[in-house]
Amino acid sequence: MGRRRQDHYARQAQRDRFPARSVYKLEEIDRRTRLVRPGRRVLDLGAAPGSWSLYLARGVGPGGFVLAIDLQPLRVELPANAHFLRGSCFDLGVEIAAAGPFDLVVSDMAPSTTGDRGTDQYRSFELFSGAVDLAAAHGRPGSDFAGKIFQGPSFEEARVRLRGLYAETRVLRPKATRTESYEVFLVGLGRRLPDVPEAGAPG
């Protein structure tokens, strides 16, 4: 067979001037959960090539802000209400704290796949867990989260963790996800207040 044909979403991304088809995953998640709203401050993890960052910056408007982070450079120029940091989000805690707290944390991070599904799923779980750690540390009370994870043995552990942090959780598989992919998105809505021991209660 020759070169694989671009699908509908890839062609649509070209028409809409987004660098990747993945933007339509975020668009559907947003449509179903209303994550992206004017004035929100957003932390975008795994931002390259930049489609999500563009969508987020447009959605939060001039009164909002997007901090985009990735190991790879972006392929787009971001508007004035967004800023890009190149590096590992797990090494940029000081910079993230300075830009926060955030109303929304999103993660499209995925591991470099090995072809071994168990290995790839566990690495995806580790990235997802790291993103949740950042959301727990830098998300405001009432904030939201959406992160990609590969389905597998660690999936339920990830979902239980999210349920402990957010008032509502959902599992979404956007239509733009490729048929052969086993990725889904776990969404947490309404970050709970951190537990504070009552006065006189044992620590």
C-alpha positions as CSV (number, residue, x, y, z in Angstrom):
1,M,0.0,0.0,0.0
2,G,1.1,3.5,-0.6
3,R,1.1,6.4,1.9
4,R,-1.7,6.2,4.3
5,R,-4.5,8.6,3.5
6,Q,-5.2,11.4,5.9
7,D,-8.5,10.9,7.6
8,H,-11.3,13.4,8.0
9,Y,-9.9,15.0,11.2
10,A,-6.4,15.4,9.7
11,R,-7.9,17.2,6.7
12,Q,-10.1,19.3,9.0
13,A,-7.0,20.3,11.0
14,Q,-5.3,21.6,7.9
15,R,-8.4,23.6,6.9
16,D,-8.7,25.0,10.5
17,R,-4.9,25.7,10.6
18,F,-4.2,23.5,13.5
19,P,-0.9,21.5,13.4
20,A,-2.5,18.2,14.5
21,R,-5.8,16.4,14.5
22,S,-5.7,15.9,18.2
23,V,-7.4,19.3,18.7
24,Y,-10.7,17.6,17.9
25,K,-10.3,15.3,20.9
26,L,-10.0,18.3,23.1
27,E,-12.9,20.1,21.3
28,E,-15.2,17.1,22.0
29,I,-14.1,16.8,25.6
30,D,-14.7,20.5,26.1
31,R,-18.1,20.3,24.4
32,R,-19.2,17.5,26.8
33,T,-17.7,19.0,30.0
34,R,-17.3,22.8,29.5
35,L,-13.7,22.8,30.6
36,V,-12.6,25.8,28.6
37,R,-14.2,29.0,29.7
38,P,-13.3,32.7,29.4
39,G,-10.9,34.0,32.0
40,R,-9.6,30.6,33.1
41,R,-5.9,29.9,33.7
42,V,-4.8,26.7,32.1
43,L,-1.8,24.4,32.4
44,D,-1.3,22.5,29.2
45,L,1.1,19.5,29.7
46,G,2.5,17.7,26.6
47,A,1.5,20.7,24.5
48,A,3.5,20.0,21.3
49,P,2.8,20.5,18.4
50,G,0.5,23.2,19.8
51,S,-3.0,22.5,18.7
52,W,-4.4,22.2,22.2
53,S,-2.6,25.3,23.3
54,L,-4.2,27.3,20.4
55,Y,-7.6,26.0,21.2
56,L,-7.2,26.7,24.9
57,A,-5.9,30.2,24.3
58,R,-8.8,31.1,22.1
59,G,-11.3,29.6,24.5
60,V,-10.1,31.4,27.6
61,G,-9.8,34.7,25.7
62,P,-7.7,37.7,26.6
63,G,-8.7,37.6,30.2
64,G,-7.3,34.0,30.6
65,F,-3.9,32.5,30.4
66,V,-2.3,29.3,29.1
67,L,1.0,27.9,30.2
68,A,2.1,25.2,27.7
69,I,4.9,22.8,28.4
70,D,6.6,20.1,26.3
71,L,10.0,18.5,25.7
72,Q,9.5,19.2,22.0
73,P,9.1,22.7,20.4
74,L,5.7,23.9,19.2
75,R,4.9,24.2,15.5
76,V,2.7,27.3,16.0
77,E,3.0,30.8,17.3
78,L,1.0,31.3,20.4
79,P,-1.1,34.4,21.0
80,A,-0.3,36.9,23.7
81,N,-2.3,35.2,26.4
82,A,-0.2,32.0,26.2
83,H,3.4,31.2,27.1
84,F,5.5,28.1,26.2
85,L,8.2,26.5,28.3
86,R,10.3,23.8,26.7
87,G,11.4,21.1,29.1
88,S,10.0,18.4,31.4
89,C,7.0,19.6,33.3
90,F,8.3,17.5,36.2
91,D,11.4,19.7,36.4
92,L,9.6,23.1,36.1
93,G,7.8,23.2,39.4
94,V,9.0,26.7,40.3
95,E,7.9,28.1,36.9
96,I,4.5,26.3,37.2
97,A,4.0,27.6,40.7
98,A,4.8,31.2,39.6
99,A,2.2,31.0,36.9
100,G,-0.5,29.3,39.0
101,P,-2.8,28.5,40.6
102,F,-4.8,27.1,37.7
103,D,-8.5,26.6,36.9
104,L,-7.8,23.7,34.5
105,V,-5.0,21.3,34.0
106,V,-4.9,19.2,30.8
107,S,-2.4,16.5,29.8
108,D,-2.0,15.0,26.3
109,M,1.3,13.4,27.4
110,A,2.1,9.9,26.0
111,P,5.2,7.8,26.2
112,S,7.4,6.8,23.3
113,T,5.8,3.5,22.5
114,T,7.8,0.3,22.6
115,G,5.3,-2.1,20.9
116,D,4.8,-3.9,24.2
117,R,1.4,-3.0,25.4
118,G,2.0,-3.7,29.1
119,T,5.1,-1.5,29.1
120,D,3.5,1.3,27.2
121,Q,0.4,1.3,29.4
122,Y,2.4,1.4,32.6
123,R,4.5,4.3,31.2
124,S,1.3,6.1,30.2
125,F,0.0,5.5,33.8
126,E,3.2,7.1,35.2
127,L,2.8,10.2,33.0
128,F,-0.9,10.4,33.9
129,S,-0.1,10.1,37.6
130,G,2.6,12.8,37.3
131,A,0.0,15.1,35.6
132,V,-2.5,14.5,38.4
133,D,0.2,15.3,41.0
134,L,0.8,18.7,39.3
135,A,-3.0,19.3,39.1
136,A,-3.3,18.5,42.9
137,A,-0.4,20.8,43.7
138,H,-1.3,23.7,41.4
139,G,-5.0,23.5,40.8
140,R,-7.4,25.8,42.6
141,P,-10.2,24.4,44.7
142,G,-13.0,23.8,42.2
143,S,-10.6,23.4,39.3
144,D,-10.9,20.7,36.6
145,F,-8.5,18.2,35.0
146,A,-8.4,16.1,31.8
147,G,-5.6,13.6,31.1
148,K,-4.8,11.0,28.5
149,I,-4.1,7.4,29.7
150,F,-3.7,4.1,27.9
151,Q,-6.2,1.5,29.1
152,G,-4.7,-1.5,30.9
153,P,-4.1,-3.0,34.4
154,S,-3.3,0.4,36.0
155,F,-6.3,2.2,34.6
156,E,-8.6,1.6,37.6
157,E,-5.9,2.8,40.0
158,A,-5.7,6.0,38.1
159,R,-9.5,6.5,38.1
160,V,-9.7,5.8,41.9
161,R,-7.0,8.4,42.4
162,L,-8.9,11.0,40.4
163,R,-12.2,10.2,42.3
164,G,-10.4,11.1,45.5
165,L,-9.5,14.5,44.3
166,Y,-12.5,15.6,42.2
167,A,-16.2,15.8,42.9
168,E,-17.1,14.1,39.6
169,T,-15.0,11.9,37.2
170,R,-15.7,10.8,33.7
171,V,-14.1,8.5,31.2
172,L,-14.3,9.8,27.6
173,R,-13.1,8.4,24.3
174,P,-13.5,11.1,21.7
175,K,-14.6,10.2,18.2
176,A,-11.3,11.6,16.8
177,T,-9.4,8.9,18.6
178,R,-7.9,6.5,16.0
179,T,-9.7,3.1,15.9
180,E,-6.6,1.1,16.8
181,S,-5.7,3.3,19.8
182,Y,-6.4,2.2,23.3
183,E,-6.2,5.7,24.8
184,V,-9.0,7.3,26.7
185,F,-9.3,10.5,28.7
186,L,-10.0,10.7,32.4
187,V,-11.7,13.9,33.4
188,G,-12.0,15.3,36.9
189,L,-14.5,18.1,37.6
190,G,-14.6,20.2,40.7
191,R,-11.3,19.9,42.7
192,R,-12.1,19.1,46.2
193,L,-10.7,21.1,49.1
194,P,-7.7,19.4,50.6
195,D,-8.6,17.5,53.7
196,V,-7.8,19.5,56.9
197,P,-7.7,17.6,60.2
198,E,-10.2,18.9,62.7
199,A,-8.9,20.8,65.7
200,G,-7.9,18.3,68.4
201,A,-8.1,15.3,65.9
202,P,-5.1,13.0,65.7
203,G,-2.7,13.8,62.9
